Amino acid sequence: MTLRYDHASGSEKTYDTVNPAAPSETVGRYAIPDEAETAAIITRANAAAAEWARVPGLERGQRLNAFLDAVVARVDEIAEAITLEQGKILAEAKAEILKGCAEGRFMVGEAARMGATPIADGRPNFSNQILRRPRGVIFCISPWNFPAMTPLRKMCPAIAFGNAVIMKPSQFTPAASFLLEEIARAHLPAHLYQNAMISGRAASEVIAKGDIQGVSFTGSVEVGRLVYSAAAQNLIPVQLELGGKNAAILSDTDDLAGAVQQIAAAAFQTGGQRCTAISRVLVQRDLAKQASALLAERADAITLGSGMADGVQMGPLCNLPHWDGVCANTAKAIDEGSIALAGGGAAEGAGAEGGYFFRPTILGNVAHDSTASQVEIFGPVLSVLEYDTFDQAMEMLNGTEFGLTSALFSNNNAHVQRFLKESNNGMLHVNHGTIPDNNMPFGGIKNSGVGAYSVGPTAVNFYTSEHAAYVTW
């Protein structure tokens, strides 16, 4: 067997990855560090952080930009690694890398300012300053759905602000992060970016007891709670990016087909395996029949297949446990009374050997308190809920445990203003899908996030510590 990615030479404990479009194909093999090796990674990271913090900030930015240039130069290679392990189509894999690099370049500029805040002196012959310093070592836990963008989203601000990074990539999709580490070794100081393919239990030990100064996690609410609890034992700051059950309100529009196009794109990109995917559309009852028909038509037109193949619009789900969960939750939703207007289950022949394919699904007749409306299925499943009044729409919009992102399609200014004031989500979109810009804060509230957002001007609050300084003469 020839492995595409072999990072396990001489290691006793290893983990294999497979191609979700053809699970009999082993793609990569990775070493699992033991306790002593993990401790050595942390020691090296602390030494690298101390040296890096002494490098002038502008030089740090220049070197990080050189690293990003090298990532862009190898974008096709990294995209292939993503598609082979995660399953998404090559175009989406390439797009996530380029977006991660664009966000990283913005953070270089933010780090050049280091969160500087002008402040008046309080007493004669005094100079008051608010200083910020790198924290040290940031331990990052990355999910399987964006194997390059999420590591870049975490490492770029961390390194730009003067920290070192230990990355725990997902066991399902580590190849991209190992390629990033290879590029980092050529452009950044040794050990500034290191991968650690440790287990969840070992990661909890690192967070609770390790010599680290912050933890950034992207993943489920359930695991996020465990990370938060472990970090409390070590009294270190957390940055948690968790799940979502994001809704788009379709209130009124002079371009229903255009609104549906944006909603469908936001629902089905990456097979719906995005925390910011629209998974509920709340439709004013007079528009519901027509909107549902257009959504079903779009879902039925999507071509499934290997992400490596030309003409394919959606690849498989990432892994077998997740595919099983999407199948089970969708079946439960239908058992509860939801109606499959399109899709509704696994693609014909899908499964262990046939690939983890799931048909793009539109569910109608969805009750607000049902599985289809409340559970983050995290697949290509879009639920249509009908409402009569805008009060009902806002109540449904906010009526979940999540608060990540939301959208409103309306030409009614009163509805727009109310949405901006009352949507209990970290990110708000009016008359477009839930695609964030590179310079804007990314994060959520309620059970969708804790701590400073990951990119944008406020990321400095997580990646640096704050110090009030007084100088007198």
C-alpha positions as CSV (number, residue, x, y, z in Angstrom):
1,M,0.0,0.0,0.0
2,T,1.4,3.4,-1.0
3,L,0.4,6.2,1.3
4,R,-0.1,9.7,0.0
5,Y,0.9,11.2,3.4
6,D,3.1,9.2,5.8
7,H,4.0,10.9,9.0
8,A,4.4,7.8,11.1
9,S,7.9,6.5,10.3
10,G,9.2,4.4,13.2
11,S,6.2,5.1,15.4
12,E,4.5,2.4,17.4
13,K,1.1,4.1,17.7
14,T,-0.4,5.4,14.5
15,Y,-3.7,6.6,13.0
16,D,-4.8,6.0,9.4
17,T,-7.1,8.3,7.3
18,V,-9.3,7.2,4.5
19,N,-10.9,8.7,1.4
20,P,-14.6,9.3,2.3
21,A,-15.5,8.9,-1.4
22,A,-13.9,5.5,-1.4
23,P,-13.3,4.4,2.2
24,S,-11.3,1.3,1.2
25,E,-8.5,3.7,0.1
26,T,-6.1,4.6,2.9
27,V,-4.8,8.1,2.4
28,G,-2.5,8.9,5.3
29,R,-0.8,7.5,8.4
30,Y,0.2,9.7,11.4
31,A,2.1,9.1,14.5
32,I,0.3,9.5,17.9
33,P,2.7,11.2,20.4
34,D,3.0,9.6,23.8
35,E,3.1,11.6,27.0
36,A,6.8,12.2,26.9
37,E,6.7,13.3,23.3
38,T,3.8,15.6,24.0
39,A,5.7,17.2,26.9
40,A,8.7,17.7,24.6
41,I,6.4,19.5,22.0
42,I,5.2,21.8,24.8
43,T,8.8,22.5,25.9
44,R,9.9,23.3,22.4
45,A,6.9,25.6,21.9
46,N,7.6,27.6,25.0
47,A,11.2,28.1,24.0
48,A,10.1,29.2,20.5
49,A,7.5,31.5,21.9
50,A,10.1,33.3,24.1
51,E,12.4,33.9,21.2
52,W,9.6,34.9,18.8
53,A,8.2,37.5,21.3
54,R,11.6,39.3,21.1
55,V,11.4,39.6,17.3
56,P,10.1,43.1,16.3
57,G,6.5,43.1,15.4
58,L,6.9,44.3,11.8
59,E,9.5,41.6,11.2
60,R,7.1,39.0,12.5
61,G,4.5,40.3,10.1
62,Q,6.9,40.1,7.1
63,R,7.9,36.6,7.9
64,L,4.3,35.5,8.3
65,N,3.4,37.1,5.0
66,A,6.3,35.1,3.4
67,F,4.8,31.9,4.9
68,L,1.4,32.8,3.5
69,D,2.9,33.4,0.0
70,A,4.4,29.9,0.2
71,V,1.0,28.5,1.2
72,V,-0.6,30.2,-1.8
73,A,2.1,28.8,-4.1
74,R,1.2,25.3,-3.0
75,V,-2.6,25.7,-2.9
76,D,-3.3,23.0,-5.4
77,E,-1.3,20.4,-3.4
78,I,-2.9,21.4,-0.1
79,A,-6.4,21.4,-1.8
80,E,-5.8,17.8,-3.0
81,A,-4.9,16.7,0.5
82,I,-8.1,18.3,1.8
83,T,-10.3,16.6,-0.8
84,L,-8.8,13.2,-0.3
85,E,-9.3,13.2,3.5
86,Q,-12.4,15.5,3.9
87,G,-14.3,14.8,0.7
88,K,-15.2,18.3,-0.4
89,I,-14.8,19.3,-4.0
90,L,-11.4,20.7,-5.1
91,A,-12.8,24.2,-5.8
92,E,-14.1,24.4,-2.2
93,A,-10.8,23.1,-0.8
94,K,-8.8,25.6,-2.8
95,A,-11.2,28.4,-1.7
96,E,-10.9,27.6,2.0
97,I,-7.1,27.8,1.8
98,L,-7.1,31.2,0.0
99,K,-9.7,32.6,2.5
100,G,-7.5,31.5,5.4
101,C,-4.5,33.2,3.9
102,A,-6.5,36.4,3.2
103,E,-7.7,36.4,6.8
104,G,-4.1,35.9,7.9
105,R,-2.9,38.9,6.0
106,F,-5.5,41.0,7.6
107,M,-4.3,39.8,11.0
108,V,-0.7,40.8,10.1
109,G,-2.0,44.4,9.8
110,E,-3.9,44.2,13.1
111,A,-0.8,42.8,14.9
112,A,1.2,45.8,13.6
113,R,-1.1,48.0,15.7
114,M,-1.0,45.5,18.6
115,G,-4.4,46.7,19.8
116,A,-3.0,50.1,20.6
117,T,-5.5,52.3,22.5
118,P,-4.9,56.1,23.1
119,I,-5.6,57.1,26.7
120,A,-5.3,60.4,28.6
121,D,-2.9,60.9,31.4
122,G,-4.5,61.0,34.8
123,R,-2.0,63.0,36.8
124,P,0.6,65.7,36.2
125,N,4.0,64.4,35.1
126,F,2.5,61.0,34.3
127,S,2.3,59.1,31.1
128,N,-0.4,56.4,30.9
129,Q,-0.2,53.5,28.4
130,I,-2.1,50.3,27.8
131,L,0.4,47.7,26.7
132,R,-0.2,44.3,25.1
133,R,2.1,41.3,25.1
134,P,2.1,37.9,23.5
135,R,0.6,35.3,25.8
136,G,3.1,32.5,24.9
137,V,1.9,29.1,23.7
138,I,-1.6,28.7,22.2
139,F,-3.0,25.2,22.1
140,C,-5.3,24.9,19.1
141,I,-7.9,22.2,18.4
142,S,-9.1,22.1,14.8
143,P,-12.1,20.3,13.4
144,W,-12.3,18.1,10.3
145,N,-14.6,20.3,8.1
146,F,-12.0,23.0,7.2
147,P,-8.6,21.3,7.5
148,A,-6.6,24.3,6.3
149,M,-8.7,27.4,6.9
150,T,-9.4,26.7,10.6
151,P,-5.7,26.1,11.4
152,L,-4.8,29.2,9.4
153,R,-7.5,31.2,11.2
154,K,-5.9,30.2,14.6
155,M,-2.2,30.2,13.8
156,C,-2.0,33.4,11.8
157,P,-3.2,35.8,14.6
158,A,-1.4,33.8,17.2
159,I,1.9,34.0,15.4
160,A,1.4,37.6,14.2
161,F,0.9,38.7,17.8
162,G,4.1,36.9,18.9
163,N,2.9,33.5,20.2
164,A,3.8,29.9,19.3
165,V,1.2,27.3,18.3
166,I,0.6,23.7,19.1
167,M,-2.1,22.4,16.7
168,K,-4.2,19.3,17.3
169,P,-5.7,18.6,13.9
170,S,-8.7,16.4,13.5
171,Q,-7.8,12.7,13.3
172,F,-9.9,12.5,10.1
173,T,-8.2,15.3,8.2
174,P,-4.7,16.1,9.4
175,A,-2.8,16.1,6.1
176,A,-3.4,19.9,5.4
177,S,-2.1,20.9,8.8
178,F,1.0,18.8,8.4
179,L,1.7,20.5,5.0
180,L,1.3,23.9,6.8
181,E,3.8,22.7,9.4
182,E,6.2,21.8,6.6
183,I,5.9,25.2,5.0
184,A,6.2,26.9,8.4
185,R,9.5,25.1,9.1
186,A,10.9,26.8,5.9
187,H,9.7,30.3,6.7
188,L,9.3,30.6,10.5
189,P,11.5,29.8,13.4
190,A,11.8,26.1,14.4
191,H,8.9,24.8,16.6
192,L,6.8,27.9,16.3
193,Y,4.1,25.8,14.7
194,Q,3.9,22.1,15.7
195,N,1.3,19.4,15.2
196,A,0.3,17.1,18.0
197,M,-2.0,14.2,16.9
198,I,-2.9,13.4,20.5
199,S,-6.2,11.8,21.7
200,G,-9.0,13.8,23.2
201,R,-8.1,12.6,26.7
202,A,-4.5,13.6,26.2
203,A,-5.6,17.0,25.0
204,S,-7.7,17.5,28.1
205,E,-4.6,16.8,30.2
206,V,-2.6,19.4,28.2
207,I,-5.4,22.0,28.6
208,A,-5.8,21.3,32.4
209,K,-2.2,20.9,33.4
210,G,0.2,21.8,30.5
211,D,2.5,24.8,30.3
212,I,0.3,26.6,27.8
213,Q,-1.2,30.1,28.0
214,G,-4.4,29.8,26.0
215,V,-6.6,27.3,24.2
216,S,-8.6,27.9,21.0
217,F,-11.2,25.2,20.1
218,T,-13.5,24.8,17.2
219,G,-16.1,22.0,17.4
220,S,-19.2,20.8,19.0
221,V,-20.9,22.3,22.1
222,E,-20.5,19.0,24.0
223,V,-16.7,18.9,23.5
224,G,-16.5,22.7,24.0
225,R,-17.9,22.3,27.5
226,L,-15.1,19.8,28.3
227,V,-12.5,22.2,26.9
228,Y,-13.9,25.0,29.0
229,S,-13.9,22.9,32.1
230,A,-10.3,21.8,31.6
231,A,-9.1,25.3,30.9
232,A,-10.7,26.5,34.2
233,Q,-8.4,24.1,36.1
234,N,-5.4,25.8,34.4
235,L,-6.9,29.3,34.7
236,I,-6.1,30.0,31.0
237,P,-8.2,32.0,28.6
238,V,-10.4,30.1,26.1
239,Q,-11.7,30.9,22.6
240,L,-14.5,28.5,21.8
241,E,-16.2,28.4,18.3
242,L,-19.1,26.0,18.6
243,G,-22.1,24.8,16.7
244,G,-25.1,26.5,15.1
245,K,-28.6,25.9,14.0
246,N,-28.6,28.9,11.7
247,A,-31.7,30.3,10.2
248,A,-32.5,32.6,7.3
249,I,-35.8,34.5,7.5
250,L,-37.4,34.9,4.0
251,S,-39.8,37.7,4.8
252,D,-40.4,39.4,1.5
253,T,-38.4,39.9,-1.7
254,D,-38.7,41.2,-5.2
255,D,-36.3,38.4,-6.3
256,L,-37.4,35.1,-4.8
257,A,-35.2,33.0,-7.1
258,G,-32.1,35.1,-6.1
259,A,-32.9,34.8,-2.4
260,V,-33.4,31.0,-2.8
261,Q,-30.1,30.7,-4.7
262,Q,-28.2,32.4,-1.8
263,I,-30.0,30.3,0.9
264,A,-29.3,27.1,-1.0
265,A,-25.6,28.0,-1.5
266,A,-25.3,28.7,2.2
267,A,-27.0,25.5,3.1
268,F,-25.2,23.1,0.8
269,Q,-21.6,24.3,0.5
270,T,-19.2,21.7,1.9
271,G,-22.2,19.3,2.1
272,G,-23.7,21.4,4.9
273,Q,-20.8,20.6,7.1
274,R,-20.2,24.2,8.2
275,C,-20.9,25.7,11.5
276,T,-22.3,28.8,9.6
277,A,-24.4,26.7,7.2
278,I,-28.1,27.8,6.9
279,S,-30.0,24.8,8.2
280,R,-33.4,26.4,8.7
281,V,-35.3,28.8,6.4
282,L,-38.2,30.6,8.0
283,V,-40.6,31.5,5.2
284,Q,-43.6,33.8,5.3
285,R,-46.5,31.6,4.7
286,D,-47.6,33.3,1.4
287,L,-44.1,32.6,0.0
288,A,-43.7,29.1,1.4
289,K,-45.0,26.9,-1.4
290,Q,-43.1,28.7,-4.1
291,A,-39.9,28.9,-2.1
292,S,-40.0,25.3,-1.1
293,A,-40.5,24.2,-4.7
294,L,-37.5,26.3,-5.8
295,L,-35.3,24.9,-3.0
296,A,-36.3,21.3,-3.8
297,E,-35.5,22.0,-7.5
298,R,-32.0,23.3,-6.5
299,A,-31.3,20.4,-4.2
300,D,-32.3,17.8,-6.8
301,A,-30.0,19.4,-9.4
302,I,-26.9,19.0,-7.3
303,T,-24.4,16.4,-8.7
304,L,-22.9,14.1,-6.1
305,G,-19.5,12.3,-6.5
306,S,-15.9,12.3,-5.6
307,G,-14.5,15.7,-4.9
308,M,-11.6,14.9,-7.3
309,A,-13.9,14.5,-10.3
310,D,-14.8,17.2,-12.8
311,G,-18.4,18.4,-12.8
312,V,-19.2,17.2,-9.2
313,Q,-20.9,19.8,-7.1
314,M,-21.0,18.0,-3.7
315,G,-18.7,15.4,-2.3
316,P,-19.3,12.8,0.4
317,L,-19.7,13.5,4.1
318,C,-16.4,13.4,5.9
319,N,-16.4,10.1,7.9
320,L,-18.5,7.1,8.8
321,P,-19.6,8.1,12.3
322,H,-20.7,11.5,11.0
323,W,-22.5,9.9,8.0
324,D,-24.3,7.5,10.4
325,G,-25.4,10.5,12.6
326,V,-26.8,12.5,9.6
327,C,-28.7,9.5,8.4
328,A,-30.1,8.8,11.9
329,N,-31.1,12.4,12.6
330,T,-32.7,12.9,9.2
331,A,-34.7,9.7,9.6
332,K,-35.8,10.8,13.1
333,A,-36.9,14.1,11.7
334,I,-39.1,12.4,9.0
335,D,-40.5,10.0,11.7
336,E,-41.5,13.1,13.7
337,G,-43.6,14.4,10.8
338,S,-41.2,16.3,8.6
339,I,-41.7,15.6,4.8
340,A,-38.7,15.2,2.5
341,L,-39.4,17.5,-0.4
342,A,-36.0,16.5,-1.9
343,G,-33.5,13.9,-0.9
344,G,-34.2,12.5,2.6
345,G,-31.4,10.0,3.0
346,A,-28.3,8.4,1.8
347,A,-27.5,8.3,-1.9
348,E,-28.1,4.9,-3.6
349,G,-25.1,2.6,-2.9
350,A,-23.7,4.9,-0.3
351,G,-22.1,3.3,2.8
352,A,-18.8,1.9,3.9
353,E,-17.5,0.9,0.5
354,G,-19.7,3.1,-1.6
355,G,-18.6,6.3,0.0
356,Y,-20.3,8.5,2.6
357,F,-22.7,10.2,0.2
358,F,-26.0,11.8,1.4
359,R,-28.6,13.4,-0.9
360,P,-29.1,17.1,-0.6
361,T,-32.3,17.3,1.4
362,I,-35.2,19.8,1.8
363,L,-37.5,19.1,4.7
364,G,-41.0,20.6,4.8
365,N,-43.8,20.5,7.4
366,V,-41.2,21.1,10.1
367,A,-42.3,22.0,13.6
368,H,-40.3,24.5,15.6
369,D,-39.7,22.1,18.5
370,S,-38.7,19.1,16.3
371,T,-35.3,17.5,15.5
372,A,-35.3,19.1,12.1
373,S,-35.5,22.6,13.7
374,Q,-33.4,22.2,16.9
375,V,-30.7,19.6,16.3
376,E,-27.5,20.6,14.4
377,I,-27.6,17.8,11.8
378,F,-24.4,19.2,10.2
379,G,-25.1,17.8,6.8
380,P,-26.9,18.8,3.5
381,V,-30.3,19.1,5.2
382,L,-32.3,22.3,5.1
383,S,-35.6,22.6,7.1
384,V,-38.4,24.9,5.9
385,L,-40.6,26.4,8.6
386,E,-43.6,28.6,7.9
387,Y,-44.7,31.7,9.8
388,D,-47.5,34.2,9.7
389,T,-46.1,37.3,11.5
390,F,-42.7,38.7,11.9
391,D,-43.0,38.3,15.6
392,Q,-43.3,34.5,15.0
393,A,-40.3,34.6,12.7
394,M,-38.1,36.3,15.3
395,E,-39.2,34.0,18.0
396,M,-38.3,30.9,15.9
397,L,-35.0,32.5,14.8
398,N,-33.9,32.9,18.4
399,G,-35.6,29.8,19.7
400,T,-32.6,27.4,19.8
401,E,-29.6,26.9,22.1
402,F,-27.4,28.3,19.4
403,G,-26.4,31.9,18.5
404,L,-23.8,31.8,15.7
405,T,-25.1,33.4,12.5
406,S,-28.4,34.4,10.9
407,A,-29.8,36.0,7.7
408,L,-32.8,38.1,6.7
409,F,-34.1,38.5,3.2
410,S,-36.4,41.5,3.2
411,N,-37.0,45.0,1.7
412,N,-38.9,46.1,4.8
413,N,-36.7,48.6,6.7
414,A,-38.6,48.0,9.9
415,H,-37.9,44.3,9.7
416,V,-34.3,44.9,8.9
417,Q,-33.8,47.2,11.9
418,R,-35.6,44.8,14.2
419,F,-33.5,41.9,13.0
420,L,-30.3,43.9,13.6
421,K,-31.4,44.7,17.1
422,E,-32.9,41.4,18.2
423,S,-31.2,38.5,16.3
424,N,-29.4,36.6,19.1
425,N,-26.5,35.6,17.0
426,G,-22.9,36.7,16.7
427,M,-23.0,37.4,13.0
428,L,-25.9,39.0,11.1
429,H,-26.5,39.1,7.4
430,V,-29.2,41.1,5.5
431,N,-30.2,40.1,2.0
432,H,-27.2,37.7,1.4
433,G,-26.0,34.3,2.6
434,T,-23.9,33.6,5.7
435,I,-20.4,34.1,4.1
436,P,-18.2,36.2,6.4
437,D,-15.7,38.8,5.2
438,N,-11.9,38.4,5.9
439,N,-11.7,41.5,8.1
440,M,-14.8,40.9,10.3
441,P,-15.0,39.3,13.7
442,F,-16.0,35.6,13.5
443,G,-17.8,34.0,16.4
444,G,-21.1,33.4,18.2
445,I,-23.0,33.9,21.4
446,K,-25.2,31.6,23.6
447,N,-24.0,28.0,23.1
448,S,-22.2,28.9,19.9
449,G,-19.2,30.6,21.4
450,V,-17.2,31.8,24.4
451,G,-14.3,34.3,24.4
452,A,-13.0,36.8,21.9
453,Y,-13.8,36.1,18.2
454,S,-11.2,34.4,16.1
455,V,-10.3,37.0,13.5
456,G,-11.0,40.7,13.1
457,P,-10.0,43.7,15.2
458,T,-11.1,42.1,18.5
459,A,-9.0,38.9,18.2
460,V,-6.2,40.8,20.0
461,N,-8.1,40.3,23.2
462,F,-7.5,36.6,23.1
463,Y,-4.0,36.4,21.6
464,T,-2.4,39.0,23.9
465,S,-2.5,39.9,27.6
466,E,-3.3,43.5,28.7
467,H,-1.2,45.7,30.9
468,A,-1.8,49.1,32.4
469,A,1.5,51.1,32.6
470,Y,2.2,54.3,34.4
471,V,5.4,56.3,33.9
472,T,6.2,59.4,36.0
473,W,9.1,61.9,36.0
